[in-house]
């Protein structure tokens, strides 16, 4: 109806059209390739297509721009699917209350730590978002009681810090004044000659325990553990161990270093075994030497170790716990005096091993401690950054949960999947119903069925584009309400255009449409300006209002899309129709 | 479709009477606006019921007998009945939160003193005084939690910190229990969701909303002034939008639509909607040639069509909200509807009248 056959042929020779088509292909490829950023890419494509639609006056180009964007939305939906919030998909929301309001940087850190914790359970679809400056919402797409409980436990877990000197717990987290943990002051840092330092204070019991444990242990390392397993043994294949060894050390020295790092009194030592030896046929005798102490003794082993070893350990009565290579691989270092030390072994919670200063080993209780370190060989430009990272890492170990602020779990909300699905269906039906009633109303108002068809086509296009973009992030209740509002605003603008174009006066079509677009431009800017502060509430008051951010995004995107693409396209369609009608009239006369 | 040009009556200023009256009524109802749980703080419990409740007032009495005094709202949804219970902020929680904040600010000083007192006799008395202050806070927290405080000899500040934290958690647990126990006893439900907004969080929401509203108002007004560059028409546009917001707020008070984050967002959107029609009218009146009354009438025809279409959009959302009882939908749609209706009066009764007076006066 809109294009005669002859015109269609010409499109293939139309450079502008071909150019738009090329851009479309580019964006489509980008959306498929960088699927994680598809939403952002599509927003960007609105701006690019919009710019060309404003630049080039040809009617068919304006329509083509919108059509390509609709196609792009289908590509996005087809390739990446739509993401729905728990309101529509069903799931559970657990509010995590922080003990006190925190600043931006801390909040970002908290969110990423909580994400990591929930992710450790293998749930990739966990959503973690800050609410205000003292709450974090965790959303999981399940309503299974058991899984929710596990996640709640993971979230509320607070790590236990132990500093072990020569097989004795010299210092534990409960005796450290958590508020006193902080960066060392600049002067002391300069005096010590280190690159970074963390200072903290301990209470009397802590000071006395430490004095006793550290007496006479100058130059010993303090092995710093977070959540060290109390009943576990560690297993390596010879190959694994070899790959972790320093160049200048042998197997014997390496094993000795591991054993001294993992020994602990009261039967809590973590024994280290080499699987090849333990289960080799020649040394049967070794098997009797090893064995779980209780029903719960863990066998810590690499994921990549052979299944045979794992079965054998289970047969012996161990509970096998697997780790990826990075976590179970020990990191070694040599002290200035040439002693080989384990610096890090995440699988057992060993995170650092600073050396004891002579001053602390005379048996007199000390209340103020400092841990210092150097950054090693890094370019001087990065020195401060690396130093800061190392310092924060040490702080988080001492604080024992790596969470900078204490948390309390609030009570959870569960939306059953069936209910969510019904909400979604009803929402989609109501959008369809509203379009239907509007097109009827428009038909009655203009007494012209031709005026209603374009309005429906344009509104449907807007709906597809908005759903596709928001679906790349999350479609929640607020987003759906926002899309409906955006369509409402869009129809309003189309009415402004129709009214202006249908006016019977001496002005020509172009002049009329200029006037209409002047009004629409002002409207779009005002609508955007009034909603924008909500979107940027973070900058204005440091708080993101997640509950309604979807609403703000969809109304603003709707305005932008409308101004740049769908209104010009609509005007072009209406102009085509008016031309056809005039021709029809001419024929009748 | 034609209706007579209302601006052709002799004294068009009379047209302002209806909107002004509406405005006056609206102002009276604004104090009645209920704050939603996000802004007032408090607890909102939603229950998907397993068994139908025949008599809500009977349930209310039963809950009150078990110590839970609250507002109950019962809905029929497609998935069965849903009950909403709203509770005001608990005084215990407010007190506990305040105590926690005070303790936290005292903590660094007492810990430093504790360490100093170990090494330095002269600091001992100062330490003791501060320690007692901290300990009295712990005692107070225990009292709120309904726990018995037993003095531990030589307990370090670290221990006090631990104690006050666990007592604080107990306050929350006790509060939740005081809600859950009567509910479990009296109601059979499939699903429960408890949304507690702490005083701290609600304060931060209020602050954000106020700032956002302020910035939004400043930005929009600035833009209106920039695009018209004449004083009276700009003021007319802003007055129109302002009156609309007042009418919408009045409707919220009258119909009991709570002010929540969702309805707040809807109010911001109404500013945009309202300015839409105001700008349409003003652009046509001052930038186009012709008889001002005719132009005003023409704009009104376009503007009313716009409003009707928007009313249809939000009307369907409102219908959807009535079926599903999704509060986000209900709050957004009802505020939008109120604002759209208000806008018809504000734009064509107030803004148009000011403009006509301005344009005809200039002649």
Interface residues (C-beta under 8 A of the other chain):
Chain A: X87 X95 X97 X99 X100 X101 X131 X132 X133 X134 X135 X174 X175 X176 X177 X178 X179 X180 X201 X202 X203 X204 X205 X207 X365 X367 X368 X406 X408 X410 X411 X412 X413 X414 X416 X418 X419 X422 X423 X426 X427 X430 X431 X433 X434 X437 X438 X441 X442 X444 X445 X447 X477 X478 X481 X484 X485 X487 X488 X489 X491 X492 X495 X496 X499 X515 X518 X519 X522 X523 X525 X526 X527 X528 X529 X530 X531 X532 X533 X534 X537 X540 X541 X543 X545 X547 X548 X551 X552 X555
Chain B: X1 X38 X46 X48 X78 X79 X100 X101 X104 X107 X108 X111 X112 X114 X115 X118 X119 X154 X156 X157 X158 X159 X161 X162 X165 X169 X172 X176 X190 X191 X193 X194 X195 X196 X198 X200 X201 X204 X205 X207 X208 X211 X212 X213 X215 X216 X219 X220 X223 X224 X227 X261 X262 X264 X265 X268 X269 X271 X272 X273 X275 X276 X279 X280 X283 X284 X287 X288 X301 X302 X305 X306 X308 X309 X310 X312 X313 X314 X315 X316 X317 X319 X320 X323 X324 X326 X328 X329 X332 X333 X336
